């Protein structure tokens, strides 16, 4: 298939620039992947779509305040987006500047894009592809991000981050630091909704996928099969593998909260023969799910609306069917749904293969 098969026109005013007052106040478009039928609901109606036999799988990654601003010793300004913290205390990062910094360049960190330098700095010690390898001159990257970091809001949110984003661009169940973008389907869950699902007896499991900036990387290849997918770190533990096996045994559905949970579960499934139980795994995945892909674990998913021609739109099209997703997106635009990270959500059931 071609990249342009996943294009659509979106009015700019439908791109959500801020979260709603209530996390669970969003709308929910329910889409039956087999029939293509759409239902217009509220996110709190999720409780009517799931049963005690089902398993909800959440991604417990925590978003880092990974955007740092800096000044070069020559006076030029730079913007750093930490992509991955390394075990030795260094970091791999995207660095935007009028001129790419060379090796051994010192970047003096600042609280804001146009403010004076702080007493913290990082040094460029090399490159790994498009990423710069940076080492802290004093302190550590976690300290720098805590004191000077900004929440890495996506490029389509056309405002500076605010103090409120520290809480709202983060799920309430986030545990493990490492993401530079939120697993946005999870942003709709607040504690009252979680309590209600628990009271209903809906089972829950967790995976970790540290979302990288590559999630916003456009597909440039004309043929989607030629796209080189970015890698992200995942962790699926024994407890999650057991929960999936138990869900299967009782005849329930595995419902992934977000494309990141889908990618984690389906990555692990590829490591075992079809029909066998999942086994724990931690490491990188570059799984690219496109129409024609088989989904061996996930039966339904909750997700936000995705960018035109993006790998995530290709994933949901693979899951619920290209025509079903096209129709659903047209209905969402016609009904003025809010799009992208701070926008509304979808509940997708898998298109059954015949």
Residue pairs with C-beta under 8 A, 6 or more apart in sequence:
1 223
1 224
1 225
1 290
1 291
2 222
2 223
2 224
3 219
3 220
3 221
3 222
3 223
3 224
3 227
3 309
4 222
4 309
5 224
5 322
6 224
6 308
6 309
6 310
6 313
6 314
6 317
7 308
7 309
8 308
8 326
8 329
8 330
8 333
9 308
10 308
10 333
10 339
11 333
14 333
14 336
14 337
14 338
14 339
14 343
15 156
15 157
15 338
15 339
15 340
15 343
16 338
16 339
16 340
16 341
16 342
16 343
16 344
17 157
17 158
17 159
17 342
18 159
18 342
19 164
19 168
19 169
19 187
19 342
20 26
20 342
22 190
23 168
23 172
23 187
23 188
23 189
23 190
23 193
24 43
24 44
24 188
24 189
24 190
24 192
24 193
25 42
25 43
26 42
26 43
26 188
26 338
26 343
26 344
26 345
27 40
27 41
27 42
27 43
27 337
27 338
27 344
27 345
28 41
28 42
28 43
28 45
28 46
28 344
28 345
28 346
28 347
29 38
29 39
29 40
29 41
29 328
29 331
29 332
29 337
29 344
29 345
29 346
29 347
30 38
30 39
30 41
30 45
30 49
30 346
30 347
31 37
31 38
31 320
31 324
31 325
31 328
31 346
31 347
31 348
31 349
32 38
32 324
32 349
33 319
33 320
33 321
33 324
33 348
33 349
33 350
33 351
33 352
34 321
34 349
34 351
34 352
36 321
36 323
36 324
36 327
36 328
38 327
38 328
38 331
40 331
40 335
41 347
43 188
43 193
43 344
43 345
44 193
46 193
46 197
46 302
46 347
47 193
47 196
47 197
47 200
49 347
50 56
50 197
50 200
50 202
50 253
50 255
51 200
51 202
51 252
52 200
52 201
52 202
52 203
52 252
53 247
53 250
53 251
53 252
53 253
54 202
54 203
54 247
54 252
54 253
54 254
54 255
55 202
55 203
55 204
55 205
55 243
55 244
55 246
55 247
55 252
55 253
55 254
55 255
56 197
56 202
56 203
56 204
56 205
56 255
56 257
57 204
57 205
57 206
57 207
57 240
57 243
57 244
57 254
57 255
57 256
57 257
57 261
57 264
57 265
57 298
58 171
58 173
58 186
58 189
58 204
58 205
58 206
58 207
58 257
58 258
58 261
59 171
59 183
59 186
59 206
59 207
59 208
59 209
59 257
59 258
59 260
59 261
59 264
60 171
60 173
60 174
60 175
60 176
60 206
60 207
60 208
61 174
61 175
61 176
61 178
61 179
61 183
61 208
61 209
61 210
61 211
61 260
62 170
62 174
62 175
62 176
62 177
62 178
62 179
63 151
63 152
63 169
63 170
63 174
63 179
63 180
63 181
63 182
63 211
64 82
64 85
64 145
64 149
64 152
64 177
64 178
64 179
64 180
65 145
65 146
65 149
65 150
65 151
65 152
65 166
66 81
66 82
66 83
66 145
66 149
66 152
66 180
67 79
67 80
67 81
67 82
67 149
67 150
67 151
67 152
67 161
68 79
68 80
68 81
68 82
68 109
68 122
68 144
68 145
68 148
68 149
68 150
69 77
69 78
69 79
69 80
69 109
69 110
69 111
69 112
69 113
69 115
69 148
69 150
70 77
70 78
70 79
70 80
70 107
70 108
70 109
70 110
70 121
70 122
71 77
71 78
71 107
71 108
71 110
71 117
72 78
72 97
72 101
72 105
72 106
72 107
72 108
73 105
73 106
73 108
76 97
76 98
76 99
77 97
77 98
77 113
77 114
78 95
78 96
78 97
78 101
78 107
79 95
79 96
79 97
79 113
80 93
80 94
80 95
80 107
80 122
80 134
81 93
81 94
81 95
81 96
81 152
81 180
81 213
82 91
82 92
82 93
82 141
82 145
82 180
83 91
83 92
83 93
83 94
83 131
83 180
83 212
83 213
84 91
84 92
84 131
84 178
84 210
84 212
84 233
85 91
85 141
85 142
85 177
85 178
86 92
89 135
89 136
89 140
89 141
90 125
90 133
90 134
90 135
90 136
90 141
91 122
91 133
91 134
91 141
92 128
92 131
92 132
92 133
92 134
93 131
93 132
93 134
94 130
94 131
94 132
94 213
95 101
95 107
95 124
95 132
95 134
101 107
101 124
101 132
102 124
103 124
103 125
103 126
103 127
104 123
104 124
104 125
105 123
105 124
106 121
106 122
106 123
106 124
106 137
107 121
107 122
107 123
107 124
107 134
108 117
108 118
108 120
108 121
109 117
109 118
109 120
109 121
109 122
109 144
109 148
110 116
110 117
110 118
110 148
111 118
111 148
118 147
118 148
119 138
120 136
120 137
120 138
120 139
120 143
120 144
120 147
120 148
121 136
121 137
121 138
122 134
122 135
122 136
122 137
122 141
122 144
123 134
123 135
123 136
123 137
124 132
124 133
124 134
125 133
125 134
125 135
126 132
126 133
127 133
136 144
142 177
150 160
150 161
151 161
151 165
151 166
151 169
152 161
152 180
152 181
152 213
153 159
153 161
153 165
153 169
153 341
154 181
154 216
154 340
154 341
155 216
156 307
156 340
157 341
157 342
161 169
168 187
168 342
169 182
169 187
169 341
170 182
170 187
171 182
171 183
171 186
171 187
171 189
172 189
172 190
172 191
172 194
173 186
173 189
173 194
173 206
175 206
175 208
176 208
176 210
176 235
178 208
178 210
178 233
179 209
179 210
179 211
179 212
180 210
180 211
180 212
180 213
181 211
181 212
181 213
181 215
181 216
181 341
182 211
182 341
183 209
183 211
183 257
183 258
183 260
183 261
184 258
184 304
184 340
184 341
184 342
185 257
185 258
185 259
185 261
185 301
185 302
185 303
185 304
185 345
186 257
186 258
187 341
187 342
188 302
188 345
189 257
197 204
198 204
203 243
203 246
203 247
203 252
204 243
205 239
205 240
205 243
205 244
206 239
206 240
207 234
207 235
207 236
207 237
207 240
207 260
207 261
207 264
207 265
208 233
208 234
208 235
208 236
208 264
209 232
209 233
209 234
209 235
209 260
209 261
209 263
209 264
209 285
210 232
210 233
210 234
211 232
211 260
212 230
212 231
212 232
214 230
214 231
214 232
215 230
215 232
215 311
215 312
216 307
217 230
218 309
218 310
219 227
219 309
219 310
219 311
219 314
220 227
221 227
224 290
224 314
225 290
227 288
227 311
229 286
229 287
229 288
229 311
230 286
231 284
231 285
231 286
232 260
232 263
232 284
232 285
232 286
233 282
233 283
233 284
234 263
234 264
234 267
234 268
234 281
234 282
234 283
234 284
234 285
235 264
235 281
235 282
236 264
236 265
236 267
236 268
236 278
236 280
236 281
236 282
237 280
238 280
240 278
240 280
241 268
241 277
241 278
241 279
241 280
244 254
244 265
244 277
244 278
244 297
245 277
245 278
247 253
247 254
248 254
253 299
253 300
254 265
254 297
254 298
254 299
254 300
255 298
255 299
255 300
255 301
255 302
256 262
256 265
256 298
256 300
256 301
256 302
257 301
257 302
258 301
258 302
258 303
259 301
259 303
259 306
259 312
259 315
259 316
261 298
261 301
262 289
262 295
262 298
262 301
262 315
262 319
263 285
263 287
263 289
263 315
264 285
265 278
265 297
265 298
266 287
266 289
266 295
266 296
266 297
266 298
267 281
267 285
267 287
268 278
268 279
268 280
268 281
268 297
269 278
269 296
269 297
270 287
270 296
271 279
271 281
272 278
272 279
274 296
278 297
288 311
288 314
289 295
289 314
289 315
289 318
289 319
290 314
290 315
290 317
290 318
291 314
291 317
291 318
291 322
292 318
293 318
294 353
295 318
295 319
295 350
298 319
298 350
299 349
299 350
300 347
300 348
300 349
300 350
301 316
301 319
301 347
301 348
302 345
302 346
302 347
302 348
303 312
303 316
303 345
303 346
303 348
304 339
304 340
304 341
304 343
304 344
304 345
304 346
305 329
305 332
305 337
305 339
305 340
305 343
305 344
305 346
306 312
306 313
306 316
306 340
307 313
307 340
313 325
316 325
316 346
316 348
317 325
317 326
319 348
319 350
319 351
320 328
320 348
320 349
320 350
320 351
321 351
324 351
328 346
332 339
332 344
332 346
337 343
337 344
338 344
